[in-house]
Amino acid sequence: MPKWLAWVIDRLSVLHREDQGQDLIEYALTVALLSLVVVAASGSLAIQISTGMSSVGEKFKKHADHGLHLGWYK
């Protein structure tokens, strides 16, 4: 077995036995999961905002077309 491979295996076995970084890894995984949820939800939220703004624009145009204007807009 090459020396470097023995060193890698030794380091991995030490990491496997120690649990010092376990909390940090759990926090990182939690943040990653929450980030994925936010990214997935933002697409849906963007569509809802776009739909709402289009609806407001259509209502404004409808009222403007029916003569409900301020007098200077014709």
NUPAMAR-820074 format. One record per residue (C-alpha): residue number from 1; residue in three letters; x, y, z. Coordinates in steps of 0.2 Angstrom, whole numbers, plus 5000, padded with zeros to 4 digits. Layout:
N
kese|tigu|X|Y|Z
NUM|ala|X|Y|Z
...
This chain:
74
kese|tigu|X|Y|Z
1|met|5000|5000|5000
2|pro|5007|5017|4995
3|lys|5012|5029|5010
4|trp|5000|5042|5005
5|leu|4985|5030|5004
6|ala|4989|5024|5022
7|trp|4990|5042|5027
8|val|4973|5046|5020
9|ile|4965|5030|5027
10|asp|4973|5035|5044
11|arg|4966|5053|5043
12|leu|4948|5046|5038
13|ser|4948|5034|5053
14|val|4953|5048|5065
15|leu|4939|5059|5057
16|his|4927|5044|5059
17|arg|4930|5043|5078
18|glu|4930|5061|5082
19|asp|4914|5071|5083
20|gln|4921|5089|5085
21|gly|4914|5095|5069
22|gln|4898|5087|5069
23|asp|4888|5102|5075
24|leu|4895|5113|5061
25|ile|4891|5100|5048
26|glu|4873|5099|5055
27|tyr|4871|5118|5054
28|ala|4878|5118|5036
29|leu|4866|5105|5031
30|thr|4852|5114|5039
31|val|4856|5130|5030
32|ala|4858|5121|5013
33|leu|4841|5113|5015
34|leu|4833|5130|5020
35|ser|4842|5138|5005
36|leu|4834|5125|4993
37|val|4817|5128|5001
38|val|4818|5146|4998
39|val|4824|5145|4980
40|ala|4810|5133|4976
41|ala|4797|5144|4984
42|ser|4804|5160|4976
43|gly|4799|5154|4959
44|ser|4781|5151|4965
45|leu|4781|5168|4974
46|ala|4788|5177|4959
47|ile|4773|5170|4948
48|gln|4760|5175|4961
49|ile|4768|5193|4962
50|ser|4768|5194|4943
51|thr|4750|5188|4942
52|gly|4745|5201|4955
53|met|4754|5215|4946
54|ser|4746|5210|4929
55|ser|4729|5210|4937
56|val|4732|5228|4944
57|gly|4738|5234|4927
58|glu|4723|5226|4918
59|lys|4711|5235|4931
60|phe|4720|5251|4929
61|lys|4719|5250|4910
62|lys|4700|5245|4910
63|his|4696|5260|4921
64|ala|4707|5272|4910
65|asp|4698|5265|4894
66|his|4681|5268|4901
67|gly|4684|5287|4904
68|leu|4688|5287|4922
69|his|4703|5299|4921
70|leu|4708|5315|4928
71|gly|4703|5326|4914
72|trp|4720|5329|4907
73|tyr|4722|5311|4901
74|lys|4712|5308|4885
